[in-house]
Amino acid sequence: MAYKNHMKLQFDSKSQNEAFARVVAAAFAAQLDPTIEEIADIKTAVSEAVTNAIIHGYEDHMGSVLLECSINDDILEIIIEDNGKGIEDIQQAREPLFTSKPELERSGMGFTVMETFMDEVEVISEIGKGTRVRMIKKFNSLKEE
């Protein structure tokens, strides 16, 4: 029998909410009975995506960030979405060490980290409308309840 579950959470683009988002995503993923390493991977990827939305998407003004998580059998899908300024060049933004905020001493490794810890990362962005990061993590199988 197929297992499905879904949740959405919307929060202000305050840096304090990054930790909240990563814990929520990890708690949702826990129903897949992940290893400690898999939980750490999910938390790190969510942290990077939310931080990007807050720092790059909204820069110096308040907005909202959407965290959406879905489980479909043994696949976890996480979406982080903002309605911020958007990314001019997605390919360039995905390059390791590229940062549009060197004055903030950003490492420019956000997308690289997401790609390392998740099985798939898709980025859709439109200037003036925002960015949507969709990440997929595959698990071997659901454990019997």
N, CA, C and O atoms as a GROMACS GRO file, in nm:
protein
  580
    1MET      N    1   0.083  -0.118   0.000
    1MET     CA    2   0.000   0.000   0.000
    1MET      C    3   0.088   0.125   0.000
    1MET      O    4   0.187   0.131   0.074
    2ALA      N    5   0.054   0.221  -0.080
    2ALA     CA    6   0.133   0.344  -0.091
    2ALA      C    7   0.114   0.430   0.034
    2ALA      O    8   0.006   0.437   0.092
    3TYR      N    9   0.223   0.494   0.073
    3TYR     CA   10   0.220   0.584   0.188
    3TYR      C   11   0.242   0.726   0.138
    3TYR      O   12   0.337   0.753   0.064
    4LYS      N   13   0.153   0.817   0.178
    4LYS     CA   14   0.165   0.957   0.139
    4LYS      C   15   0.138   1.045   0.260
    4LYS      O   16   0.056   1.012   0.346
    5ASN      N   17   0.208   1.159   0.264
    5ASN     CA   18   0.184   1.259   0.366
    5ASN      C   19   0.235   1.392   0.313
    5ASN      O   20   0.322   1.396   0.226
    6HIS      N   21   0.181   1.502   0.365
    6HIS     CA   22   0.214   1.634   0.313
    6HIS      C   23   0.196   1.739   0.422
    6HIS      O   24   0.107   1.727   0.507
    7MET      N   25   0.279   1.842   0.420
    7MET     CA   26   0.261   1.955   0.511
    7MET      C   27   0.317   2.081   0.450
    7MET      O   28   0.406   2.076   0.365
    8LYS      N   29   0.263   2.196   0.493
    8LYS     CA   30   0.310   2.328   0.450
    8LYS      C   31   0.327   2.414   0.573
    8LYS      O   32   0.250   2.406   0.669
    9LEU      N   33   0.430   2.497   0.569
    9LEU     CA   34   0.457   2.591   0.677
    9LEU      C   35   0.505   2.721   0.615
    9LEU      O   36   0.595   2.719   0.531
   10GLN      N   37   0.447   2.831   0.655
   10GLN     CA   38   0.491   2.961   0.605
   10GLN      C   39   0.539   3.043   0.724
   10GLN      O   40   0.475   3.045   0.830
   11PHE      N   41   0.654   3.110   0.707
   11PHE     CA   42   0.711   3.188   0.816
   11PHE      C   43   0.780   3.313   0.764
   11PHE      O   44   0.813   3.321   0.645
   12ASP      N   45   0.801   3.410   0.853
   12ASP     CA   46   0.869   3.534   0.817
   12ASP      C   47   1.014   3.507   0.781
   12ASP      O   48   1.075   3.413   0.831
   13SER      N   49   1.067   3.591   0.694
   13SER     CA   50   1.206   3.575   0.648
   13SER      C   51   1.305   3.634   0.749
   13SER      O   52   1.386   3.720   0.716
   14LYS      N   53   1.295   3.586   0.872
   14LYS     CA   54   1.388   3.624   0.978
   14LYS      C   55   1.489   3.512   0.994
   14LYS      O   56   1.454   3.394   0.988
   15SER      N   57   1.616   3.549   1.014
   15SER     CA   58   1.720   3.447   1.026
   15SER      C   59   1.693   3.350   1.141
   15SER      O   60   1.738   3.235   1.135
   16GLN      N   61   1.622   3.394   1.244
   16GLN     CA   62   1.590   3.307   1.357
   16GLN      C   63   1.501   3.190   1.315
   16GLN      O   64   1.499   3.086   1.383
   17ASN      N   65   1.428   3.204   1.206
   17ASN     CA   66   1.337   3.098   1.162
   17ASN      C   67   1.406   2.988   1.082
   17ASN      O   68   1.345   2.885   1.054
   18GLU      N   69   1.531   3.008   1.046
   18GLU     CA   70   1.606   2.904   0.973
   18GLU      C   71   1.616   2.776   1.058
   18GLU      O   72   1.591   2.666   1.009
   19ALA      N   73   1.652   2.792   1.186
   19ALA     CA   74   1.665   2.675   1.274
   19ALA      C   75   1.530   2.606   1.292
   19ALA      O   76   1.523   2.483   1.296
   20PHE      N   77   1.424   2.684   1.302
   20PHE     CA   78   1.289   2.630   1.315
   20PHE      C   79   1.253   2.546   1.193
   20PHE      O   80   1.200   2.435   1.206
   21ALA      N   81   1.282   2.598   1.074
   21ALA     CA   82   1.249   2.527   0.950
   21ALA      C   83   1.323   2.394   0.940
   21ALA      O   84   1.265   2.294   0.900
   22ARG      N   85   1.450   2.394   0.976
   22ARG     CA   86   1.527   2.270   0.965
   22ARG      C   87   1.476   2.164   1.062
   22ARG      O   88   1.475   2.045   1.028
   23VAL      N   89   1.435   2.205   1.181
   23VAL     CA   90   1.382   2.109   1.279
   23VAL      C   91   1.246   2.054   1.232
   23VAL      O   92   1.220   1.935   1.246
   24VAL      N   93   1.163   2.141   1.178
   24VAL     CA   94   1.032   2.098   1.127
   24VAL      C   95   1.049   1.996   1.014
   24VAL      O   96   0.983   1.892   1.014
   25ALA      N   97   1.138   2.025   0.919
   25ALA     CA   98   1.162   1.932   0.808
   25ALA      C   99   1.216   1.799   0.858
   25ALA      O  100   1.175   1.693   0.810
   26ALA      N  101   1.306   1.804   0.954
   26ALA     CA  102   1.362   1.680   1.010
   26ALA      C  103   1.256   1.600   1.083
   26ALA      O  104   1.251   1.477   1.072
   27ALA      N  105   1.170   1.669   1.158
   27ALA     CA  106   1.063   1.599   1.230
   27ALA      C  107   0.965   1.533   1.133
   27ALA      O  108   0.919   1.422   1.156
   28PHE      N  109   0.934   1.603   1.023
   28PHE     CA  110   0.845   1.545   0.922
   28PHE      C  111   0.910   1.423   0.858
   28PHE      O  112   0.843   1.322   0.836
   29ALA      N  113   1.039   1.432   0.826
   29ALA     CA  114   1.111   1.322   0.762
   29ALA      C  115   1.126   1.202   0.855
   29ALA      O  116   1.148   1.090   0.807
   30ALA      N  117   1.115   1.222   0.985
   30ALA     CA  118   1.136   1.115   1.082
   30ALA      C  119   1.042   0.996   1.060
   30ALA      O  120   1.075   0.884   1.097
   31GLN      N  121   0.926   1.021   1.001
   31GLN     CA  122   0.831   0.910   0.977
   31GLN      C  123   0.885   0.810   0.875
   31GLN      O  124   0.830   0.700   0.861
   32LEU      N  125   0.991   0.846   0.802
   32LEU     CA  126   1.054   0.754   0.709
   32LEU      C  127   1.163   0.671   0.777
   32LEU      O  128   1.230   0.591   0.712
   33ASP      N  129   1.178   0.690   0.908
   33ASP     CA  130   1.278   0.617   0.988
   33ASP      C  131   1.419   0.633   0.931
   33ASP      O  132   1.488   0.534   0.907
   34PRO      N  133   1.461   0.758   0.910
   34PRO     CA  134   1.594   0.782   0.852
   34PRO      C  135   1.705   0.758   0.953
   34PRO      O  136   1.682   0.752   1.074
   35THR      N  137   1.824   0.743   0.902
   35THR     CA  138   1.942   0.734   0.990
   35THR      C  139   1.974   0.874   1.043
   35THR      O  140   1.922   0.974   0.993
   36ILE      N  141   2.058   0.879   1.143
   36ILE     CA  142   2.101   1.009   1.198
   36ILE      C  143   2.170   1.090   1.088
   36ILE      O  144   2.153   1.212   1.080
   37GLU      N  145   2.248   1.023   1.005
   37GLU     CA  146   2.317   1.091   0.895
   37GLU      C  147   2.218   1.149   0.795
   37GLU      O  148   2.236   1.261   0.748
   38GLU      N  149   2.113   1.074   0.763
   38GLU     CA  150   2.013   1.124   0.669
   38GLU      C  151   1.939   1.245   0.726
   38GLU      O  152   1.911   1.341   0.654
   39ILE      N  153   1.909   1.242   0.855
   39ILE     CA  154   1.845   1.357   0.921
   39ILE      C  155   1.937   1.479   0.914
   39ILE      O  156   1.892   1.589   0.885
   40ALA      N  157   2.065   1.458   0.942
   40ALA     CA  158   2.162   1.568   0.936
   40ALA      C  159   2.170   1.625   0.794
   40ALA      O  160   2.178   1.746   0.776
   41ASP      N  161   2.167   1.538   0.694
   41ASP     CA  162   2.170   1.582   0.554
   41ASP      C  163   2.049   1.671   0.522
   41ASP      O  164   2.063   1.777   0.461
   42ILE      N  165   1.931   1.627   0.564
   42ILE     CA  166   1.808   1.701   0.539
   42ILE      C  167   1.813   1.837   0.608
   42ILE      O  168   1.781   1.939   0.548
   43LYS      N  169   1.853   1.837   0.734
   43LYS     CA  170   1.860   1.962   0.810
   43LYS      C  171   1.958   2.060   0.745
   43LYS      O  172   1.930   2.180   0.738
   44THR      N  173   2.070   2.010   0.700
   44THR     CA  174   2.171   2.098   0.638
   44THR      C  175   2.119   2.156   0.506
   44THR      O  176   2.135   2.275   0.481
   45ALA      N  177   2.059   2.073   0.423
   45ALA     CA  178   2.006   2.120   0.294
   45ALA      C  179   1.895   2.223   0.314
   45ALA      O  180   1.893   2.326   0.246
   46VAL      N  181   1.805   2.197   0.408
   46VAL     CA  182   1.697   2.292   0.436
   46VAL      C  183   1.754   2.423   0.489
   46VAL      O  184   1.709   2.531   0.452
   47SER      N  185   1.852   2.412   0.576
   47SER     CA  186   1.916   2.531   0.631
   47SER      C  187   1.974   2.619   0.520
   47SER      O  188   1.956   2.740   0.522
   48GLU      N  189   2.042   2.558   0.425
   48GLU     CA  190   2.101   2.633   0.314
   48GLU      C  191   1.994   2.699   0.228
   48GLU      O  192   2.008   2.816   0.191
   49ALA      N  193   1.888   2.625   0.196
   49ALA     CA  194   1.783   2.679   0.110
   49ALA      C  195   1.709   2.795   0.179
   49ALA      O  196   1.681   2.897   0.116
   50VAL      N  197   1.678   2.778   0.307
   50VAL     CA  198   1.608   2.884   0.380
   50VAL      C  199   1.698   3.006   0.397
   50VAL      O  200   1.652   3.120   0.381
   51THR      N  201   1.824   2.984   0.428
   51THR     CA  202   1.919   3.096   0.442
   51THR      C  203   1.929   3.173   0.310
   51THR      O  204   1.931   3.296   0.311
   52ASN      N  205   1.936   3.102   0.198
   52ASN     CA  206   1.940   3.169   0.067
   52ASN      C  207   1.816   3.255   0.046
   52ASN      O  208   1.826   3.368  -0.001
   53ALA      N  209   1.699   3.201   0.080
   53ALA     CA  210   1.574   3.277   0.063
   53ALA      C  211   1.577   3.404   0.147
   53ALA      O  212   1.536   3.511   0.099
   54ILE      N  213   1.623   3.393   0.269
   54ILE     CA  214   1.624   3.508   0.360
   54ILE      C  215   1.728   3.612   0.317
   54ILE      O  216   1.697   3.730   0.306
   55ILE      N  217   1.852   3.568   0.295
   55ILE     CA  218   1.961   3.661   0.267
   55ILE      C  219   1.959   3.714   0.125
   55ILE      O  220   1.977   3.834   0.103
   56HIS      N  221   1.936   3.626   0.029
   56HIS     CA  222   1.942   3.667  -0.111
   56HIS      C  223   1.805   3.705  -0.168
   56HIS      O  224   1.794   3.799  -0.248
   57GLY      N  225   1.702   3.633  -0.128
   57GLY     CA  226   1.569   3.660  -0.182
   57GLY      C  227   1.512   3.792  -0.135
   57GLY      O  228   1.459   3.870  -0.214
   58TYR      N  229   1.523   3.815  -0.005
   58TYR     CA  230   1.460   3.934   0.050
   58TYR      C  231   1.558   4.044   0.087
   58TYR      O  232   1.517   4.158   0.110
   59GLU      N  233   1.685   4.012   0.094
   59GLU     CA  234   1.790   4.109   0.126
   59GLU      C  235   1.754   4.192   0.248
   59GLU      O  236   1.765   4.145   0.361
   60ASP      N  237   1.711   4.316   0.227
   60ASP     CA  238   1.693   4.408   0.339
   60ASP      C  239   1.546   4.435   0.374
   60ASP      O  240   1.516   4.534   0.440
   61HIS      N  241   1.456   4.349   0.330
   61HIS     CA  242   1.316   4.368   0.368
   61HIS      C  243   1.253   4.234   0.408
   61HIS      O  244   1.303   4.127   0.373
   62MET      N  245   1.143   4.244   0.480
   62MET     CA  246   1.075   4.125   0.531
   62MET      C  247   0.984   4.067   0.424
   62MET      O  248   0.920   4.139   0.347
   63GLY      N  249   0.980   3.936   0.420
   63GLY     CA  250   0.892   3.864   0.331
   63GLY      C  251   0.852   3.735   0.399
   63GLY      O  252   0.871   3.720   0.520
   64SER      N  253   0.797   3.642   0.323
   64SER     CA  254   0.765   3.513   0.382
   64SER      C  255   0.831   3.402   0.302
   64SER      O  256   0.854   3.412   0.182
   65VAL      N  257   0.859   3.296   0.374
   65VAL     CA  258   0.922   3.178   0.316
   65VAL      C  259   0.825   3.061   0.335
   65VAL      O  260   0.766   3.045   0.442
   66LEU      N  261   0.809   2.982   0.231
   66LEU     CA  262   0.723   2.865   0.237
   66LEU      C  263   0.810   2.741   0.243
   66LEU      O  264   0.901   2.724   0.162
   67LEU      N  265   0.782   2.655   0.338
   67LEU     CA  266   0.845   2.523   0.348
   67LEU      C  267   0.734   2.422   0.326
   67LEU      O  268   0.634   2.420   0.398
   68GLU      N  269   0.753   2.338   0.227
   68GLU     CA  270   0.653   2.236   0.196
   68GLU      C  271   0.725   2.101   0.190
   68GLU      O  272   0.826   2.087   0.121
   69CYS      N  273   0.672   2.004   0.260
   69CYS     CA  274   0.732   1.869   0.261
   69CYS      C  275   0.625   1.767   0.223
   69CYS      O  276   0.511   1.774   0.268
   70SER      N  277   0.666   1.672   0.139
   70SER     CA  278   0.575   1.564   0.098
   70SER      C  279   0.650   1.432   0.103
   70SER      O  280   0.769   1.424   0.073
   71ILE      N  281   0.578   1.330   0.141
   71ILE     CA  282   0.631   1.194   0.135
   71ILE      C  283   0.542   1.114   0.041
   71ILE      O  284   0.420   1.116   0.053
   72ASN      N  285   0.605   1.046  -0.052
   72ASN     CA  286   0.536   0.957  -0.143
   72ASN      C  287   0.613   0.826  -0.141
   72ASN      O  288   0.718   0.815  -0.204
   73ASP      N  289   0.561   0.728  -0.068
   73ASP     CA  290   0.629   0.602  -0.042
   73ASP      C  291   0.764   0.629   0.026
   73ASP      O  292   0.766   0.671   0.141
   74ASP      N  293   0.875   0.606  -0.042
   74ASP     CA  294   1.006   0.624   0.021
   74ASP      C  295   1.081   0.746  -0.034
   74ASP      O  296   1.204   0.751  -0.030
   75ILE      N  297   1.006   0.842  -0.085
   75ILE     CA  298   1.066   0.964  -0.142
   75ILE      C  299   1.018   1.086  -0.064
   75ILE      O  300   0.898   1.108  -0.048
   76LEU      N  301   1.113   1.163  -0.015
   76LEU     CA  302   1.084   1.288   0.054
   76LEU      C  303   1.110   1.403  -0.043
   76LEU      O  304   1.217   1.413  -0.103
   77GLU      N  305   1.011   1.490  -0.057
   77GLU     CA  306   1.025   1.609  -0.140
   77GLU      C  307   1.014   1.730  -0.048
   77GLU      O  308   0.921   1.741   0.031
   78ILE      N  309   1.109   1.822  -0.060
   78ILE     CA  310   1.109   1.944   0.019
   78ILE      C  311   1.115   2.062  -0.077
   78ILE      O  312   1.200   2.066  -0.166
   79ILE      N  313   1.025   2.157  -0.057
   79ILE     CA  314   1.022   2.278  -0.139
   79ILE      C  315   1.040   2.398  -0.046
   79ILE      O  316   0.971   2.411   0.055
   80ILE      N  317   1.133   2.484  -0.082
   80ILE     CA  318   1.153   2.611  -0.013
   80ILE      C  319   1.127   2.718  -0.118
   80ILE      O  320   1.189   2.719  -0.224
   81GLU      N  321   1.034   2.808  -0.087
   81GLU     CA  322   0.995   2.907  -0.186
   81GLU      C  323   0.987   3.046  -0.123
   81GLU      O  324   0.940   3.062  -0.010
   82ASP      N  325   1.035   3.145  -0.197
   82ASP     CA  326   1.022   3.284  -0.153
   82ASP      C  327   0.962   3.366  -0.267
   82ASP      O  328   0.959   3.323  -0.382
   83ASN      N  329   0.916   3.484  -0.233
   83ASN     CA  330   0.862   3.577  -0.332
   83ASN      C  331   0.954   3.699  -0.342
   83ASN      O  332   0.908   3.812  -0.360
   84GLY      N  333   1.083   3.674  -0.332
   84GLY     CA  334   1.182   3.780  -0.329
   84GLY      C  335   1.225   3.826  -0.467
   84GLY      O  336   1.148   3.823  -0.563
   85LYS      N  337   1.351   3.869  -0.475
   85LYS     CA  338   1.399   3.934  -0.597
   85LYS      C  339   1.431   3.838  -0.711
   85LYS      O  340   1.440   3.882  -0.826
   86GLY      N  341   1.449   3.710  -0.683
   86GLY     CA  342   1.481   3.613  -0.788
   86GLY      C  343   1.630   3.607  -0.815
   86GLY      O  344   1.707   3.691  -0.768
   87ILE      N  345   1.670   3.508  -0.892
   87ILE     CA  346   1.811   3.485  -0.924
   87ILE      C  347   1.832   3.520  -1.071
   87ILE      O  348   1.764   3.467  -1.159
   88GLU      N  349   1.927   3.609  -1.098
   88GLU     CA  350   1.954   3.650  -1.237
   88GLU      C  351   2.006   3.536  -1.322
   88GLU      O  352   1.959   3.514  -1.433
   89ASP      N  353   2.105   3.463  -1.270
   89ASP     CA  354   2.170   3.356  -1.346
   89ASP      C  355   2.180   3.232  -1.257
   89ASP      O  356   2.272   3.220  -1.176
   90ILE      N  357   2.086   3.141  -1.274
   90ILE     CA  358   2.080   3.021  -1.188
   90ILE      C  359   2.205   2.937  -1.203
   90ILE      O  360   2.259   2.888  -1.104
   91GLN      N  361   2.252   2.918  -1.326
   91GLN     CA  362   2.372   2.836  -1.347
   91GLN      C  363   2.491   2.895  -1.273
   91GLN      O  364   2.567   2.821  -1.209
   92GLN      N  365   2.508   3.026  -1.280
   92GLN     CA  366   2.618   3.091  -1.209
   92GLN      C  367   2.600   3.077  -1.058
   92GLN      O  368   2.697   3.051  -0.986
   93ALA      N  369   2.478   3.095  -1.010
   93ALA     CA  370   2.450   3.084  -0.867
   93ALA      C  371   2.480   2.944  -0.814
   93ALA      O  372   2.512   2.928  -0.697
   94ARG      N  373   2.469   2.842  -0.899
   94ARG     CA  374   2.494   2.704  -0.859
   94ARG      C  375   2.642   2.667  -0.863
   94ARG      O  376   2.680   2.559  -0.817
   95GLU      N  377   2.725   2.755  -0.917
   95GLU     CA  378   2.870   2.729  -0.922
   95GLU      C  379   2.929   2.733  -0.782
   95GLU      O  380   2.900   2.826  -0.705
   96PRO      N  381   3.013   2.635  -0.746
   96PRO     CA  382   3.077   2.638  -0.614
   96PRO      C  383   3.158   2.767  -0.597
   96PRO      O  384   3.227   2.811  -0.688
   97LEU      N  385   3.148   2.824  -0.480
   97LEU     CA  386   3.219   2.945  -0.437
   97LEU      C  387   3.164   3.075  -0.495
   97LEU      O  388   3.215   3.182  -0.463
   98PHE      N  389   3.060   3.068  -0.581
   98PHE     CA  390   3.001   3.192  -0.630
   98PHE      C  391   2.914   3.252  -0.520
   98PHE      O  392   2.831   3.183  -0.461
   99THR      N  393   2.931   3.380  -0.494
   99THR     CA  394   2.844   3.450  -0.400
   99THR      C  395   2.815   3.590  -0.452
   99THR      O  396   2.902   3.656  -0.508
  100SER      N  397   2.693   3.633  -0.433
  100SER     CA  398   2.656   3.769  -0.470
  100SER      C  399   2.670   3.862  -0.349
  100SER      O  400   2.641   3.982  -0.358
  101LYS      N  401   2.714   3.805  -0.237
  101LYS     CA  402   2.728   3.883  -0.114
  101LYS      C  403   2.866   3.862  -0.050
  101LYS      O  404   2.872   3.817   0.065
  102PRO      N  405   2.974   3.893  -0.119
  102PRO     CA  406   3.107   3.871  -0.060
  102PRO      C  407   3.129   3.956   0.065
  102PRO      O  408   3.207   3.917   0.153
  103GLU      N  409   3.062   4.071   0.074
  103GLU     CA  410   3.078   4.156   0.191
  103GLU      C  411   3.023   4.092   0.318
  103GLU      O  412   3.059   4.132   0.429
  104LEU      N  413   2.936   3.994   0.304
  104LEU     CA  414   2.883   3.922   0.420
  104LEU      C  415   2.965   3.798   0.452
  104LEU      O  416   2.928   3.718   0.539
  105GLU      N  417   3.076   3.782   0.380
  105GLU     CA  418   3.164   3.666   0.397
  105GLU      C  419   3.088   3.535   0.378
  105GLU      O  420   3.106   3.440   0.454
  106ARG      N  421   3.003   3.532   0.276
  106ARG     CA  422   2.929   3.411   0.240
  106ARG      C  423   3.023   3.320   0.162
  106ARG      O  424   3.106   3.367   0.084
  107SER      N  425   3.012   3.190   0.183
  107SER     CA  426   3.104   3.096   0.119
  107SER      C  427   3.068   3.066  -0.026
  107SER      O  428   3.154   3.022  -0.103
  108GLY      N  429   2.942   3.089  -0.064
  108GLY     CA  430   2.902   3.057  -0.201
  108GLY      C  431   2.888   2.908  -0.224
  108GLY      O  432   2.901   2.861  -0.338
  109MET      N  433   2.861   2.832  -0.119
  109MET     CA  434   2.851   2.686  -0.131
  109MET      C  435   2.708   2.634  -0.107
  109MET      O  436   2.689   2.512  -0.098
  110GLY      N  437   2.610   2.722  -0.096
  110GLY     CA  438   2.474   2.680  -0.062
  110GLY      C  439   2.417   2.574  -0.154
  110GLY      O  440   2.374   2.468  -0.108
  111PHE      N  441   2.415   2.601  -0.285
  111PHE     CA  442   2.359   2.503  -0.378
  111PHE      C  443   2.445   2.378  -0.384
  111PHE      O  444   2.392   2.268  -0.397
  112THR      N  445   2.576   2.392  -0.374
  112THR     CA  446   2.665   2.276  -0.374
  112THR      C  447   2.635   2.186  -0.255
  112THR      O  448   2.632   2.063  -0.268
  113VAL      N  449   2.613   2.246  -0.139
  113VAL     CA  450   2.578   2.169  -0.019
  113VAL      C  451   2.446   2.096  -0.040
  113VAL      O  452   2.434   1.978  -0.009
  114MET      N  453   2.346   2.167  -0.091
  114MET     CA  454   2.216   2.103  -0.116
  114MET      C  455   2.231   1.984  -0.211
  114MET      O  456   2.174   1.878  -0.188
  115GLU      N  457   2.309   2.003  -0.318
  115GLU     CA  458   2.327   1.896  -0.416
  115GLU      C  459   2.405   1.778  -0.358
  115GLU      O  460   2.385   1.664  -0.400
  116THR      N  461   2.493   1.805  -0.263
  116THR     CA  462   2.571   1.698  -0.200
  116THR      C  463   2.484   1.611  -0.110
  116THR      O  464   2.500   1.489  -0.106
  117PHE      N  465   2.392   1.674  -0.036
  117PHE     CA  466   2.315   1.602   0.064
  117PHE      C  467   2.180   1.549   0.018
  117PHE      O  468   2.118   1.467   0.085
  118MET      N  469   2.133   1.597  -0.098
  118MET     CA  470   2.004   1.552  -0.149
  118MET      C  471   2.026   1.478  -0.280
  118MET      O  472   2.129   1.495  -0.345
  119ASP      N  473   1.930   1.396  -0.320
  119ASP     CA  474   1.944   1.319  -0.444
  119ASP      C  475   1.916   1.404  -0.568
  119ASP      O  476   1.975   1.380  -0.674
  120GLU      N  477   1.827   1.501  -0.556
  120GLU     CA  478   1.795   1.590  -0.668
  120GLU      C  479   1.772   1.730  -0.613
  120GLU      O  480   1.716   1.747  -0.505
  121VAL      N  481   1.815   1.830  -0.688
  121VAL     CA  482   1.789   1.970  -0.654
  121VAL      C  483   1.749   2.042  -0.782
  121VAL      O  484   1.822   2.040  -0.882
  122GLU      N  485   1.633   2.106  -0.778
  122GLU     CA  486   1.583   2.182  -0.892
  122GLU      C  487   1.560   2.326  -0.845
  122GLU      O  488   1.502   2.349  -0.739
  123VAL      N  489   1.606   2.421  -0.923
  123VAL     CA  490   1.591   2.562  -0.888
  123VAL      C  491   1.517   2.633  -1.001
  123VAL      O  492   1.558   2.629  -1.117
  124ILE      N  493   1.407   2.697  -0.965
  124ILE     CA  494   1.330   2.777  -1.060
  124ILE      C  495   1.321   2.917  -1.002
  124ILE      O  496   1.284   2.934  -0.885
  125SER      N  497   1.354   3.016  -1.082
  125SER     CA  498   1.354   3.153  -1.031
  125SER      C  499   1.314   3.249  -1.141
  125SER      O  500   1.343   3.228  -1.259
  126GLU      N  501   1.246   3.355  -1.100
  126GLU     CA  502   1.206   3.459  -1.193
  126GLU      C  503   1.235   3.594  -1.127
  126GLU      O  504   1.193   3.619  -1.014
  127ILE      N  505   1.305   3.679  -1.198
  127ILE     CA  506   1.341   3.811  -1.145
  127ILE      C  507   1.215   3.886  -1.102
  127ILE      O  508   1.118   3.896  -1.176
  128GLY      N  509   1.220   3.937  -0.980
  128GLY     CA  510   1.108   4.014  -0.926
  128GLY      C  511   0.993   3.932  -0.873
  128GLY      O  512   0.898   3.987  -0.818
  129LYS      N  513   1.000   3.800  -0.889
  129LYS     CA  514   0.889   3.715  -0.845
  129LYS      C  515   0.931   3.610  -0.742
  129LYS      O  516   0.846   3.561  -0.667
  130GLY      N  517   1.059   3.576  -0.737
  130GLY     CA  518   1.104   3.483  -0.634
  130GLY      C  519   1.170   3.357  -0.688
  130GLY      O  520   1.192   3.340  -0.808
  131THR      N  521   1.200   3.269  -0.592
  131THR     CA  522   1.274   3.147  -0.622
  131THR      C  523   1.209   3.029  -0.553
  131THR      O  524   1.157   3.039  -0.442
  132ARG      N  525   1.211   2.916  -0.622
  132ARG     CA  526   1.158   2.790  -0.570
  132ARG      C  527   1.269   2.685  -0.581
  132ARG      O  528   1.318   2.656  -0.690
  133VAL      N  529   1.306   2.629  -0.466
  133VAL     CA  530   1.405   2.521  -0.463
  133VAL      C  531   1.332   2.394  -0.425
  133VAL      O  532   1.269   2.386  -0.319
  134ARG      N  533   1.342   2.294  -0.512
  134ARG     CA  534   1.278   2.164  -0.488
  134ARG      C  535   1.388   2.060  -0.470
  134ARG      O  536   1.473   2.042  -0.557
  135MET      N  537   1.384   1.992  -0.355
  135MET     CA  538   1.487   1.892  -0.324
  135MET      C  539   1.420   1.757  -0.300
  135MET      O  540   1.313   1.749  -0.239
  136ILE      N  541   1.485   1.653  -0.347
  136ILE     CA  542   1.435   1.516  -0.332
  136ILE      C  543   1.539   1.434  -0.256
  136ILE      O  544   1.659   1.441  -0.285
  137LYS      N  545   1.492   1.356  -0.160
  137LYS     CA  546   1.576   1.260  -0.088
  137LYS      C  547   1.506   1.126  -0.096
  137LYS      O  548   1.390   1.112  -0.057
  138LYS      N  549   1.578   1.026  -0.146
  138LYS     CA  550   1.521   0.891  -0.161
  138LYS      C  551   1.570   0.803  -0.048
  138LYS      O  552   1.687   0.806  -0.011
  139PHE      N  553   1.479   0.724   0.007
  139PHE     CA  554   1.510   0.630   0.114
  139PHE      C  555   1.493   0.489   0.062
  139PHE      O  556   1.415   0.466  -0.030
  140ASN      N  557   1.566   0.395   0.120
  140ASN     CA  558   1.562   0.257   0.071
  140ASN      C  559   1.422   0.201   0.070
  140ASN      O  560   1.375   0.151  -0.032
  141SER      N  561   1.354   0.208   0.182
  141SER     CA  562   1.216   0.163   0.188
  141SER      C  563   1.159   0.202   0.322
  141SER      O  564   1.233   0.225   0.418
  142LEU      N  565   1.029   0.210   0.328
  142LEU     CA  566   0.964   0.237   0.456
  142LEU      C  567   0.976   0.112   0.542
  142LEU      O  568   0.955   0.000   0.494
  143LYS      N  569   1.008   0.131   0.666
  143LYS     CA  570   1.015   0.019   0.760
  143LYS      C  571   0.871  -0.017   0.798
  143LYS      O  572   0.782   0.069   0.800
  144GLU      N  573   0.850  -0.141   0.828
  144GLU     CA  574   0.716  -0.186   0.870
  144GLU      C  575   0.681  -0.122   1.003
  144GLU      O  576   0.765  -0.114   1.093
  145GLU      N  577   0.558  -0.077   1.016
  145GLU     CA  578   0.515  -0.011   1.140
  145GLU      C  579   0.479  -0.113   1.244
  145GLU      O  580   0.441  -0.077   1.356
   0.00000   0.00000   0.00000
